[in-house]
């Protein structure tokens, strides 16, 4: 899973760059003001499945028969 960082003077410019590279379905993880502009962290939309499986706990093992 590769988180991409976008920096621009405005959020609109950063989002434009993000959508140009990752597509309109990209997932924005965080945005924050930084010196000189805005920083946005994002993932491509197809990385959502990997993100969900990474955060989902493994199912419990079946109990042994008595």
Secondary structure as UniProt FT lines:
FT   STRAND          4..8
FT   HELIX           11..22
FT   TURN            24..25
FT   STRAND          27..34
FT   TURN            35..36
FT   STRAND          37..43
FT   HELIX           45..47
FT   HELIX           48..55
//
